[in-house]
Amino acid sequence: MKKEYRLYTEILRNDFLARHNISERPSNHHFHIHPQLEILLPCSDGLKCQLEHQTVSVPKHHLFLLNHSDLHRFYMDEPGRYDRYVFYFSPEIITEFSSPSANLLDCFYLRRGSCPNLLPLPEEQLPEFLFLADRMVYYDTVSPAEVYGAEIYKKIYLIQFLLKVNRQYLDYHQIGPLTSGERAGKELVYQVLDYIHLHYQDTLTMDQLSARFLISKTGLHNAFRMVTGDSPGNYILHFRLSKAKELLLQGCSVELAGQLCGFGNLSHFSRIFKRNCGKAPKQFQLQARTAVSKTVQ
């Protein structure tokens, strides 16, 4: 990651972080994206999440799932008790625990429905979800010197938690078993997504991706659409735009935002941004920051 990018974006140093926090309102009012995956479990009402194209009410005891491309900000219309569990973790720490029939990344990457981020939890299963959440928080905050194997225990509880989350996600969205070919395509797309998330600042083409992952361009295109509902080219473009929007909202200059997100020169970035977002980057920056400030007041 380029040094300049770190100045403008929220970077979490740990590969896994679990917290149970209580405050008067969300502390980060700005749009942002995390390098890690994120799960939020609110234990109070009144929370909303603003994504790029929609605003979602997040009821108490519903999960909110966010991947690398989800530009978002949490907020509340009225001050009040904001009680939540929050978990951040790198995909790499759970990949080895997945299997062909149970991939723990499905709930983040296999997007279905109009709002795949929001996941209701069955009332009868809520105590177990909360128990696992408490265990993760405990073993992540206790000193390893005080509790033998604390770092191992927190990953064990994370895996158990994600197994339940993915089972509920597949059931809720009525996603049935995939064929062996579909599973292979899905696993490949997950690898391509991780590569894109790490290298979006560089030149990325279908020729490069198909050569790197040993698959035809047609095969990659079809597998990508099955998982994400979009083409590789469009996904890369929208991911870069999301990253650019995040930088703009953190005060980065238009020219630097374009350079850091793989768009090359300023005129190319401005043209692509306006074509896809309906306004110039500077206009977006000014209007969006004004709108955010009004919700904070």
N, C-alpha and C positions, 0 to 999 in steps of 0.2 A: 504494500500500500504506500502510495506516495506521501512524502512528509507533509505537503501542503494539505492533503485531504484530512489528515489527523487534526488540523487546526479547526475544522469546521463541522466535524461529525462526532457523534457519540460512540466512543470505543470502550468496550468492556474487556478487561484484561483476562478475566478467568474464562476457562473453557466451559465452566458450569457454575451457575450462581442461583441460589434459592433463597428467597426472602419472604417473610410475612410482615408487611408494613401497614401502618395506620397513620393517616395524616388528614388534614382538613380538605385537601383537594389534590389532584395530580400536580406533581412538582415540575414536570417538563411540559410546558405548553406549546413547544415548537414541534413541527413535523420532523421526523427522524426515521432512520432505518438502522437496524442493528446488524453487525456481521454475523451474530448468532441467531438461532431460532428463538422464539419467545412464546411463552404461554402465560396468560393472565387469568387468574381465578378470583373474581371479586366476591367479597363477602358482605357487601353493602350495595344499596341501590343508588341510582342516579348517575351512573357512569356512562359516558358516550365515547365512541372512538370515531374520529374523522379520518377516513381513508381518502385516496385521491379522487374517487368518483362517487363516494357515498358516505353518509354518516350513519353509524349503527349504534343503537342503544344496547348496552351490555348489561343484562339483568344480573341480579345476585345469583351466584352459584351456576353461572354459565361460563364455559371456557372461551377465551379469545385466542386464536392461533395465528401467529405471524411468522412469515418466512422472510428471506433476505430482500425480497422485492416489494414488501408491503410498507410503503411510505405512510406514516400514521402519526396521530397524536391523540392522547386521552385527555378528556376534560369533563367538567361538571357545570351545568347551567347555574346551579346554586351551591354556595359553600355548604359543606356537610362532611360527615364522617366517611372517609375513603379507606376502606378496609380491604386488603387484597393480598393474595399470594402471587408472586411473580417468579418465573423461572426462565433463565437464559442458558443456552448450551450450544456448543458447536456440533454440527452433524457428525463430525468424525468420531465423537466419543460414543455414538450409539450405532453407527453403521455396522460394526462387527457383531452386534447382537441381533441384527435383522436376519431373516431367512427368506427364501423365495416366496413363501406363502404368508409371511408376516413381516412386512417392512415398516419399521417404526417411523419412517419419514412420510408415509402416505398422507397423514393428516395435514402435513404442511405443503406437499407438492401436488398431490392428486386432487386437484381442485374441482369441486362439483357444486352446483346450485348458484343462486344469485348472491349469497353471502357465505362462502365456505369458511370464513374466519370464525364465525359464531357457532358454538356447539353446545346445545342444552345437555345437561346431565340428568340421568334418571334419578328420581328422588330416592329410590331404594338403594342406589349405589353411592349416593353422596357421602355417607359416613366413611366409606372405604377410600374415596378420592381425597377427603380431608385428612384422613389418617396418613396416607402416603405423602401428602403435601407437608404435613407437620414433620414427618420423619426426614424428608429431604432438607427442610429448613434446619432441623436440629443438627444433622450430621454435616451440613455445610457451614454452620456457624460455630460449632464446637471445635476446640483445638485438637488436632490429630494426636498431640502429645497426651491429652487427657483421655481420649477414647480410642482404643486400638482399632484400626481398620476403618476409621471414620470416612476417609475418602472413597473406600470401596463400598461401604454401606450406602452412601448417598447415591452412587451410580446404580446400585441394586434397586433402590427404591424408585429412582428415575425410570429405569427399564420397566418396572412393574406399573408405574403410573402411565407410561406411554403405551404399554400393551392395552390397558383399559381405555385410554383415550382413542387409540386407533380402532379398537373393536367398536366403540360407540360411534366413531366417525363413519366407519363403513356401514354400520347398521342404519344410522340416521339418514345417510345419503343413498341408501339402498344400492351400494356398490357390491356386486356379487363377485364370486371367484373369477380370476382371469385365466385365460389359457396359458400354456407354457410359453408360447410366442409373445403374448401380451405382457407376461411377467418379465421376460427377457428384455423387451423393448422398454418397459418401465424402469428397470434397473439401469439400463444404459442412459436413459434420459436423466435420471437422478445424477449420474456421473457428469453428464454434459452440463447440467444446471450448476453443479458445484464448480465446474471449470469456468463457466461464464461469470459466476459471482466473484471469482478470484481474478479474472483476466479481462473484465469489461473495459478497462482503461486502454487495452491493447487492441490491435486490429483483429477482428473476428469475422471469418467468412464461412459459408457452408462448405467450401472446399477444404478449408483448414480443419473444421470440426469433423467432417466425414473421414478425412485422412487420419486424424489423431485417434478417432474411436473406431476405426475399421468398419465403417458402415456406409452404404451408398447414401447419396444426398436424398433420394426418394425415401429410403427406409428411415433415415433420421427425421425427415419432415413428417412422415406418417406417425412415427412413434411419439414425436414431440406434440403433435396435435392430440393424440389420444390422452396424454397426461395433462398437458397445460391448456388445451383448447386453442392453442395459437401456434404459429410457425416459429422456427428458431430465429429467423430474422426479425420478426415483430417482437418476440420476447426480448431479444438483445436490445432493440431500440427502446422499448418501454422501460426496461430495467435501467438503461443509461439515463433516460429522461427522469425517472424517479430519483436516481442518485443526484442528477443535476438540480432537480427541484429542492432536494434536501439541502444541498450546498447553498443555493440561492437564498433559502429561507434562514440560513445561519449567517448570512451577511457576506458570502463569497461574491466576488465580482463575476459578471456574466462571462467574460473572456476566460477566466481561470476555471469556472465551473465547466465550461465546454471542454477545455483541455483535459481536466481531471477525469472526465467521463467518456473519453474516447471519441469526441466529435471533431477533433482537429481544429481548424481555424474558426474564428468568430462568426464569419458570415454563414458558413455551413451550419454551425450550431443554431444560430438565430433563425435561419430558414426552416430547419427541421423542427425546432421547438414551436415556432408559430404555426406551422402546418398541422402539428399534432395536438397542440394545446390551445389553439385559437387566439393566442396573444404572444407578444414578444417576451423574451426572458425577463427583461427589466420591468416590464409592465406587470408580469406575473409576480415578481418579487415584491413590488410595492403594494399591489392589491392584496395579496395573500397575507403579508405581514400585518397590514392594517386590519384585515378581518380577524386574524388571530388575536391581536391586541384588544379588540372589542370584547371577545369572549372571556378574556382574562380579567377585565375591569369589573 
